[in-house]
């Protein structure tokens, strides 16, 4: 009887030791997994900023979103991912609130743009050759039309520094 009791106690001790070892390994695995998620988020944030520099804002934004935690995910928060998304969306910290740049809406993708010498007007040309004239401060559109109708207007206003839009 003593041998059976001693064998049961030994088995219980071994089971507890194995349980403790398994628990320790699960904690270590979780730490390693979180570390890999952090590294992955940093890599995705860097990739997002690189794509943004190349002019691919949409893909950059999607990649930056993947680097941030989402509902139902255990991804840790990485500040670099938030920075990449903020840069992609044109948000800038202004005091304690976030403000966005104004968006100049066109019917087609923009081919090029320029601004007036006084900095008050922006003129953009879309891929359909429509010319848009904007107020630089508000982003409000003053007029738009086909390029043949407004080329003389652009020349008369002596707009300089035409910038082709990167694709």
C-alpha positions as CSV (number, residue, x, y, z in Angstrom):
1,X,0.0,0.0,0.0
2,X,2.9,2.3,0.9
3,X,4.4,1.6,-2.5
4,X,1.2,2.5,-4.3
5,X,0.8,5.7,-2.3
6,X,4.5,6.6,-2.9
7,X,4.1,5.9,-6.7
8,X,0.9,8.1,-6.8
9,X,2.6,10.9,-5.0
10,X,5.6,10.6,-7.4
11,X,3.3,10.7,-10.4
12,X,1.5,13.7,-9.0
13,X,4.8,15.6,-8.5
14,X,5.8,14.7,-12.1
15,X,2.5,15.8,-13.4
16,X,2.8,19.2,-11.5
17,X,6.4,19.6,-12.8
18,X,5.3,18.9,-16.3
19,X,2.3,21.3,-15.9
20,X,4.6,24.0,-14.6
21,X,7.1,23.5,-17.5
22,X,4.2,23.6,-20.0
23,X,2.9,26.8,-18.5
24,X,6.4,28.4,-18.6
25,X,6.8,27.4,-22.3
26,X,3.4,28.8,-23.2
27,X,4.4,32.2,-21.6
28,X,7.7,32.2,-23.5
29,X,5.9,31.3,-26.7
30,X,3.5,34.2,-26.2
31,X,6.4,36.6,-25.6
32,X,8.2,35.4,-28.7
33,X,5.0,35.7,-30.8
34,X,4.3,39.3,-29.5
35,X,7.9,40.2,-30.3
36,X,7.5,38.9,-33.8
37,X,4.2,40.8,-34.2
38,X,6.0,44.0,-33.1
39,X,8.8,43.4,-35.6
40,X,6.3,42.7,-38.3
41,X,4.3,45.9,-37.5
42,X,7.6,47.9,-37.7
43,X,8.4,46.4,-41.0
44,X,4.9,47.1,-42.4
45,X,5.2,50.7,-41.2
46,X,8.6,51.1,-43.0
47,X,7.1,49.5,-46.1
48,X,4.1,51.9,-46.0
49,X,6.4,54.9,-45.8
50,X,8.5,53.6,-48.7
51,X,5.4,53.2,-50.8
52,X,4.3,56.6,-49.9
53,X,7.6,58.1,-51.0
54,X,7.1,56.2,-54.3
55,X,3.6,57.8,-54.7
56,X,1.4,54.8,-54.0
57,X,-0.7,56.3,-51.3
58,X,-3.5,53.7,-51.4
59,X,-1.3,50.7,-50.9
60,X,0.7,52.5,-48.3
61,X,-2.5,53.2,-46.3
62,X,-3.6,49.6,-46.5
63,X,-0.3,48.3,-45.4
64,X,-0.2,50.8,-42.5
65,X,-3.6,49.6,-41.4
66,X,-2.4,46.0,-41.3
67,X,0.4,47.1,-38.9
68,X,-2.2,48.4,-36.4
69,X,-4.2,46.4,-33.9
70,X,-7.8,45.6,-35.0
71,X,-10.8,44.3,-33.2
72,X,-10.4,40.6,-32.6
73,X,-6.6,40.6,-33.1
74,X,-3.9,40.4,-30.5
75,X,-1.5,42.6,-32.4
76,X,0.4,44.9,-30.0
77,X,0.3,48.6,-30.7
78,X,3.4,50.1,-32.4
79,X,3.7,53.9,-32.7
80,X,5.5,53.6,-36.0
81,X,2.4,52.1,-37.6
82,X,0.2,55.0,-36.4
83,X,2.8,57.5,-37.8
84,X,2.8,55.7,-41.1
85,X,-1.0,55.8,-41.3
86,X,-1.1,59.4,-40.3
87,X,1.4,60.3,-43.0
88,X,-0.5,58.3,-45.6
89,X,-3.8,60.0,-44.7
90,X,-2.2,63.5,-44.6
91,X,-3.2,64.0,-41.0
92,X,-1.0,66.2,-38.9
93,X,-0.9,66.8,-35.2
94,X,-2.1,70.2,-34.3
95,X,-2.1,70.8,-30.6
96,X,-4.3,68.0,-29.1
97,X,-6.4,67.4,-32.2
98,X,-5.8,65.9,-35.7
99,X,-6.6,68.0,-38.8
100,X,-6.6,66.8,-42.4
101,X,-5.4,68.5,-45.5
102,X,-8.1,69.7,-47.9
103,X,-8.8,67.3,-50.7
104,X,-9.1,68.7,-54.2
105,X,-11.7,66.5,-56.0
106,X,-11.3,65.8,-59.7
107,X,-13.4,63.8,-62.1
108,X,-10.3,61.9,-63.3
109,X,-6.8,61.3,-61.9
110,X,-4.6,64.4,-61.8
111,X,-1.9,64.7,-64.5
112,X,-0.2,67.8,-63.2
113,X,-0.6,70.9,-61.1
114,X,0.9,74.3,-60.5
115,X,0.4,77.2,-58.2
116,X,0.3,81.0,-58.8
117,X,3.3,83.2,-57.8
118,X,1.3,84.8,-55.0
119,X,0.4,81.3,-53.7
120,X,-3.4,82.0,-53.7
121,X,-4.4,79.8,-56.6
122,X,-3.7,76.2,-57.6
123,X,-4.3,75.0,-61.1
124,X,-4.6,71.3,-61.9
125,X,-5.1,69.3,-65.0
126,X,-6.7,65.9,-65.0
127,X,-6.1,63.1,-67.4
128,X,-9.1,64.1,-69.4
129,X,-7.5,67.5,-70.1
130,X,-9.9,69.4,-67.8
131,X,-8.3,72.3,-65.9
132,X,-9.4,73.1,-62.4
133,X,-8.7,76.4,-60.6
134,X,-8.7,76.2,-56.8
135,X,-8.3,78.6,-53.9
136,X,-5.2,77.5,-52.0
137,X,-6.4,78.4,-48.6
138,X,-9.8,76.8,-48.6
139,X,-9.5,74.2,-51.4
140,X,-12.6,75.6,-52.9
141,X,-12.9,75.2,-56.7
142,X,-13.3,78.4,-58.6
143,X,-13.8,77.0,-62.1
144,X,-13.0,74.1,-64.4
145,X,-13.2,73.3,-68.1
146,X,-11.5,71.8,-71.0
147,X,-7.8,72.7,-71.4
148,X,-8.3,74.4,-74.8
149,X,-10.6,77.0,-73.1
150,X,-8.3,77.8,-70.2
151,X,-4.7,77.7,-71.6
152,X,-4.8,81.4,-72.3
153,X,-6.0,82.1,-68.7
154,X,-3.1,80.1,-67.4
155,X,-0.6,82.0,-69.6
156,X,-2.1,85.3,-68.6
157,X,-1.8,84.5,-64.8
158,X,1.8,83.5,-65.4
159,X,1.6,80.4,-63.4
160,X,5.0,78.8,-62.9
161,X,6.4,75.5,-61.6
162,X,4.2,72.9,-63.2
163,X,4.5,69.7,-61.3
164,X,3.7,66.3,-62.9
165,X,1.8,64.0,-60.5
166,X,3.7,60.8,-59.8
167,X,1.9,57.6,-60.6
